[in-house]
Amino acid sequence: MNERQVMEYMEQAGRYGISPGLGSIRELCRRLGDPQKQLKFVHVAGTNGKGSVSAYLASALKEAGYRTGRYLSPTLFDYRERIQVNGRYITKKALCEGIGQIRHICDEMTEAGLPHPTPFEIETALAFLYFRDQACRIVVLETGMGGELDATNLVESTVVSVLTSISMDHMKFLGNTLGEIARQKAGILKQGRPAVSAWQQAEAFKEIAVRAEELNCSLIVADPGKLTRVRYGLERQYFDYGGFRRLEITLAGKYQVENAALAVDVLRVLGEQGFPVSEEKLRKGLRETVWPGRFTVIGRKPYFVVDGAHNEDGAERLAESVRFYFTNRRIIYIMGVLRDKDHEAIIARTHSLADQIITVTPPDNPRALSAYELAQEAARVHENVTAADSLEEAVEMSRMLAGKEDVIIAFGSLSFMGRLMELAGGR
């Protein structure tokens, strides 16, 4: 197979639908020789912050000398971005050969009357294969949207389970209350293995604590109240936490300090489980972490910021950062969302900070809400709303409207951030 054939096959696989549960991924991996059983994992679930926390962890582990795999989604710039070893994308050769092998097995499964694996299940199996073949010492493994029934939860050799901030999202699949969603996310916890959680709302924490007790998991909760001497900034941020003084990160956004603190606690637990990371390497790993599209500054005069806020909690965190970093600045939004997201809540959390809202349709995504429909919704609460015909027009329009002291902020879905960053000169 070549890359074009791979992408055509993955698009075709998406038409088979979803078979609930882990049966399909379990059978697929069994036929591949269960590569996941030869690996060790840091398993990360949550609603917001999964990518950032995973980026911090993978960076620190790599700096410490461990051959580190990382599995993530969604991607911004390249399909191969979702499977990485020590920060390098899966090779084109390995991608094509791996998908070719998996395609053959998927055909055998359907011939036997079994469901065809979903694209996410295929990608997860490919990641396990690649990480095994690359002899990864440890893998930072992000779930998709769920936890207990997520394809990644096939793994059994978890070193530590990590729960980032949990909030309302994917209610159609995960539950209609925060407790139900937290119960699903906490499904990644493993018998007798340690778990580290971000500070959660009471309803979510209750479910996590119950699950941890049932499985005899030691549970550590990262406490943002123990963050001291915090110095926020758009270029660099500093803080004291967990016995470390003046830790430094370059990711912007107030919430990134809390994400980094969670990563520090996870790294301490990993050290207790046979994966020590020295203070020097921990500091370097945090400092050198790069994670595009999360309150990322891609331009100045005017400031141009992109952020993947795609649900109510993410929108609230974005609004908090805008208030903090850009007080008394004129704000222009470029907003695009997917139809199955709570766009009314996203608008409600953010609209009051904007002087002008430009809506876009996330391109090449069947789940996209049209710019016109989003503009109609935003216009109910904001008087200056314009629907752009394309990302190119939105970027051009925003720059025409913005003075040097103003701020352009693009957000709503990660699905178009990569392309927008290319158009705006952020890559």
N, C-alpha and C positions, 0 to 999 in steps of 0.2 A: 504494500500500500504506500501511496505518497500522501503528503499533507492534505491535498485537496480531497482525496478519497477518504481520509480519516474524518475530515469535517463533514463530508456528505454522509458518511456512515453514522456519525454521532447525531446528526440531524434526523436521520431516519430512525435511529433507536429511540428518539424522543417521542415518536408517534405510537409506540406500543403501550403507553400508559404506565401506571404505577401499580405494583403489587405490594400491598402493605406487609411490613415485617421484614425480617432478616433472612428469610428462606432463600431468596434469589441470590443475594450476595454471598451467602454461605455456600451455596452449591457452586457458584462461579469460582470462588476461591478454592474450594475443595478440588475442582477439576484442574486448577492451576498449581496444585501442590501446597495450598495453604501458606503462601509466602509470609503472611502477617504473623504466623507463629514463630518466625525466626527473627522478629524485631521487637524492640521495646519502645513504648510510647509515652509521651506526655499528651493526654487527650483533653482537648479544650472545647467546651460548649458554652453557650450564652447567647444573648440577644445582641448586645453591642459590646465592642471591645475585643472580640475574639481575635481579629486580625492583628491589632496592635500588640496585645499581650503575646500572641504567638511570635510576632516579629521580634519583640524584645528577647524572648526565650531562645529562639533559634540563633539570634545574633550572639548572645552570651555563650551558648553551648558551643557554637562554632569557634569563638575566640578561645574557649577553654581547650580546644583541640579535639573535640568529638566530631566525628563525621555525622552531620546532622541533616536528616531529611525534614522537609516541611511540606505539608499538604494544605491547600487553602482554596477558598472560593468566596466571591467571584473574582475574576481577574480583570485588570485594567488595560493592559497593553498587548498581551500575547497569550494565546490559548495554553502554551507550555508553561506559563507562569505558575499554574496551580500545583505543579510538582517540581520541587527544588531540592538540590543537595548542596549544602554549604553556600546557599544563595545563588546557585547556578541552575537555570531551567533544565528540565529534562531535554536530552538531545533530540533533534528531529528524527534521527535514526532509531533511537529507542522508542520514541512515540509511535512511529509508523510500524515498527516490528511488534511492539507490545499490543497495539490495537488490532493488528492483523491476527495475532495469536488469540486474543480474546474474542474477536469476531468469530473465529472458527468454533470456539467453545460455545458461544451464544447460539450459533446455528445448531449445534448438537443438542443444546438444551431445548430449543423450540421444537426440534424434530422429535424429542422425547415427550412433548406435551407440556413442558415447563414454561413459565412466563419468561419473556425476553428481558434481560436486565436493563435497567434504566441507564441513561447517560451517566448519572452520578455514581451508580454502582459500577459501571464499566471504568470510569475514571478512578474510583477508589481502588478497585482491583489492580489497575495499571500502576497506581502509586505504590501499592504493596510490592508488586513485582519489581519495580525499578529500585525501590529502597533496599530490597533484599539483594538484588544484583549489584548494587553499589556498596554493599556491606556497611550500611549505616549503623552506627552504634546506638543512636536514639533518633526518634521521629517525633516532631511536633505536629500533631494531627488535629486539624479543626473539623468539627462536625459540619454538616450542611445546616439545615434549618432546625433540626431536632436534637435528639439525644438518645433516648432509649431505643427507638426504632430507626435511628439514622444508620446508614450503611456502614459508617466508620465504627459503629459500636459492635461490629463483629470481633474486634480485637479483645484479647484476654490478657496480654502481657503489659498492662498499663503500670507504669512506675508511679505516676501521680495524675489524678484527675483535677481539672481546673474548670471552675465556673466563673465566667465573667458576668457583668451586669445583666440581669434578667428583667425583661419588661414585656409588654403586650405586643406581639407580632406573630404572624402566621397562625392566627386563631383558627382558621379553617382546618388546620392539620394538628395543632398542638393543644387546643383547649380554649375555652372562653373566659377563664379567670387566670389571674397571675399564679395562683397556686397550682392549677392544672398544668400550666406551661412550665413552671419550675419543676414539677414532678417529672415531666418529660425530659427536661434538660439534665436533671440529676440522675437520669437513667444511665449515664456513662460511669457512675461510681462503681468500683469493683470491690469484691469481698476482701476485706483486710488491707486494702491499699489506701494510702493517704490521699486526702482531697484538700484543695485550697480554693476558697471562694472569695469573690469580691464582696464588699458590703452590699447586702440586699435589703429590699423592702421586707417588712415583717412577714407578710403572707408567703413570699418566695422562700425566705430563710427557714420558715417552719417546715416546709416540705423537704428542703435540702437536709436539715438536721435530722428529720425522721429517717430519710433514706440512709444517711451516714450511720446512724445508730443501728439500723436493721442490718447493714453490711459490715458492721464493726470497723468503720473507716475513721481514722483520726481526721478531724476537720479543723482546719485553720482558716480564719476569716481575716482578710486584709482590712485593716482599720484605718480609714482616711483621717481619723482623728489623731493618729500618731504621726502624721506628716508634719514636719516642722521646718522653719526657715525656708519656706517655699518662695522662690523668685520666678514669677511667670514671665514669659516672653515669646515673641513670634519666631525668633531665631534659636534661642536656647532657653531651657528652663532648669532650675536647680532646686534640690530639696534634700532634707535629711529624713531617713527612714530606716527602721530595722537595724539600728546600730551603725549605719553608714552615714557619714557626713558629706554634704555637698555632692550628691549624685547629680549627674548631668544628662539631659536628654535633648534632642534637637527636634523632636516632633512637637508641633504647636497644638493648642487646645488645652483648656484647663483640665479636662478629663484625662489627658494623657499622663499627668502626674500620678493620678490614682491607678491607671493601668500599669504604669511602671512599678508602683509600689506592690501591686499584686504579683508582678513578675519577680520582684525581689523575694517575696515570700515563697514563691514556687521554686526558685533557684536554691533557696535555703533547704527546702524539703528534698529536692533532688540531690543535694550534697549528702543528706542523711541516708539516701537510698543508693549510694554508690556512684553518683555523678557529681563530684565536687567541682565547683567553679570558684577560683580564687577571687579575692576582692579586686585585684587588678583587672582580671578578665571580665568580671561582672561590670565594673565601671566602663570598660572599653566597649563591651557588648551593648550596654544601654546607650552610650554616647553615639555609637555608630549605627544604631538602628535606623533604617529607612523604611517608610511605609506610606507610599504616595496615595493621595486622594482622601486623606483624613485630616481636615483642616490644614491643607497644604498650601503654602504661599507659592504661587507660580509667577507672580509679577508684582512690581512696585511702581508707584506713581502713575496710575493708581494701583493700590493693592488689589491683587486678583487672587482669591482664595477658592479652593475646591474642597468639598466635604461630602462624604458619602451618607449623610443623614437621610435615612429612608424609612424611619418609623417615628412614632411620637416621642419616645425617649431620646432617640438620636437628634430629633429636631430641637428638643429642649436643651440638650447639651450644646448643640450648635448655637442656639440663641444665647445661652449663658456665655459662651466664648466670644460671640459678637459684642455683647454688652461690655464684656471685660476688656477686650483688646481694642475695640473701636468706638469707645464712648464719644458722642458728639460728632461722629463722622456721618456723612451721607452714604447710605447703603443702597446698592442696586443688586437685585437677585436675578440669577438665571436658575429657574426651577423646572425640573422634569421628574415625573414619578411614574411608577408602574401602577396599573389599574387595581391590582389586588392589595395595594398598600392603603393605609388609612390616611389618604391625602388630606381629608378635612382636618384631622388632628395635626398633621404637619403644617398646614397653612395656619391653623389657630395658634400654634406655638411660635411661629416665626414672622407673621405678616406685619406686626406692629413696628418692627425694626427697620423695615424697608421704605425707601422713598419711591422706588420703582420696582415692579416685578415683571420680568420677562419669562414667559413660559415656553418650554420646548417639548417636543415629542422625542423620548429616547429612541434613537434609530435602531433598526434591525432587531426589534424585540416585540414579539407578538403580545406580550403582556403590557405594553406601553399604553399609558393614558395620553390621548392627543393633547397637543398644546392648546387647542381651542377649548376643549372640555375643562382642562385645568385652569385656563384663564377665566372661564365662566365662574368656576368655584371661587377662585381668588378674588374676583371682582365683587363678590358679595360682601367682602370685609375690607377691601382695599380699592382706592379710587384710581390708582395708576397701574394698570395691568395691560400688557401687550403680549399677544401670541406671536412667536417667531416661526417662520416657515422651516427653519433648519438651525442646526447648531452654529453653522457659519454665520448666519444672519444674527443669531442671538449674541455671539461674541462681538461682532462688528457693532451692533446696536448698543451693547453695554459700554463699549469703549467710546462711542460717540456721546453717550449720556454722561460719562464719568469725567470729573475733573481730576487733577493730580492728587488732591487730598481725599478723594472719595474712595469707596471700597466696593469691588464687585465680588459677589459670593455666589458660586454655582453649587447646587446641592439637589438632593431628592432621590437619586439613585446612582449607585456605582456603575450601572450598566453603560452610561455614556461619558463617564469621567475621563477615561483614557483618551477617547477621541477629542473631547473638549480640551484636555490638556495639550494635545498635539496642536490643535487649532490656535490655542492661546499662547503657545510657545513655552509650555511648562515641561516639555520633554524633548 
